[in-house]
Amino acid sequence: MPDFFYASFVLNRYTQSAAPGRTHAATIYWLLSTWNPYDVIVMKSEIGL
């Protein structure tokens, strides 16, 4: 398990608005770095009301 996370950045190029028929929702792709061990991970979050 990593010690902590830092340097999160949203990847605007891949972020999408809601699918047809869904309102107030989005899929967001973002980067997450870990310190120990050092690594960069692409994360996906689906958010909505």
Secondary structure, DSSP 4 states (H G I P E B T S, - for coil): --S-EEEEEE-TTT-EEPPTT--SEEEEEEEEEETTTTEEEEEEEEEE-
